[in-house]
Each structure stands twice: as C-alpha cells, then as structure tokens.
Amino acid sequence: MQLLSGLSRVCLERDQLIAMRDGIGARVTCLSGSLWLTQENAAEDQVLEPGESVVIEHAGLTLIMALAPSNVRLADRTSRSQFWSRAFGWLQNDALARSAAVS
C-alpha cells in the first residue's frame, strides 16, 4: 500500500469500496458513517463506527466498504513513527540550542 504523505482521508458513498493490497501495519479509522472491513486470512470481518479504528494485521488483500456515506482516514505504518521522529528531533535540537545559549 502506498499513501501520499502517509495519511489520506477518503469520502465514500454507500457501497463504495477501497481495495488495499499489502497494507499490513496501516491504520484504518472511521471518521463518520459505518465501514465493513475484511482482511485476507483473517478469521473475522469487522465493522467500524465513528471514532473506531483498526490496524491491518494480515498481508494480502484488505477490503473496506462503506455501509453508509462515510469518511475514512488511512494512515500507513510510517506516518506515526515519522511524526514522533520529527517531534523528538525538534526537541533535541531545541535542547541543544538552549544549552549552547547558556554556555
């Protein structure tokens, strides 16, 4: 799976479908509406309501279908780690700048 900038928001009409291949580690969040999600080789399907999310745990095909008009956020596995890496990098640089200013 490849998402531009690691994070995408998609609006779906009822019965519209997103098919993702090899999305393992990606987070699917229902922002509004209702979503049905099935993963290849998973024992059970899932239904997501607003505010609920799931991380894709299985390689292969994942299908996400809107049971009602819905907004879904898709975040790849690197978007969260990149955010924290940038945040900690900024904090480290800020701390170094402060210590240099005090010296």
N, C-alpha and C positions, 0 to 999 in steps of 0.2 A: 504494500500500500504506500502511496506517496501523496502527501498533502502539502500544498503550498504553504510555506511558513510554519508548518507543523500543526496548524489549527484551522479548522474550517467549520463554518456554520452553514447548514443546508436547510432550506424550507421545502417540505414535501406535502403534496396533496394526498388525500386519502388514496390508498392502494399503490402509491408510488414506491419504488424500490431502489435501494442502494445495494450494489453487489461489490464486496471488497475481497480481494484475494491476498492472502498472507499478511493480514492486518494484526498479527499477534502483538500484543502489548499496547495496542491503540485503545483509547478510552472513548466510549460512545455515551453521550449524555442527552437525555430527553429534556429539552427546554420548555416545550409545550406540546400538547396533543398526547398521542399514545403510539408507542413503537413496538413492533414484534421483531425479535432478533433471534436468528438461528445460526449456529456455528457448525461447520463440518466436523464430524466426530464428537460432538457434544451430546451428552445424554438427554438434555432437556432444552427446550426453547425458552425464551424469556420475553416478558412484556415489561416495557419501561414506561412509567408515568412521569409527569413533570418533576424535575429535581433528581430523578434516579439515574444512575449510570452503571456501566459495566465495562470491565477491561476484557478485550478479546484474548482468550486463553488458548485457542487452537489455531494451528496453521491451516491453510486451505481456504475454502470459500466461506464467507460470512454474509448473510442476507439481512438487511434491515428494511422493514416495510412499515409504512405509516398506516395505522388503524383509523386515524382521523387526521385532518390537517395538522401538521407537526413541524416543529423546529428541532433540529438535532445538531449537536456540536460533536465534531470528530477531532480528537487530538492524538497525534502519533506519539509513540513511546518516547521520543526525544524532546518533545516540546517542553515538558515539565522539567526534565533534567537540565535542558539548556537555560531555562528561566533561572533555576537555582544557581547554576554555574555563573551566569552573568551577575546575579544579585550578590553572591559571595565574592566574586571578583571585584565588584564595585566597592563592597565593604572593605576588602583587603587593601585596595588602592587608597581609599579614604583614610584608613587607619595609618598607612604608611605616610601619606601626605601630612597628617596631623602630627605624627611622631617627628617628621623631618622639620616641621614648623616650630615645634617645641625645642628642638636641639639647638 
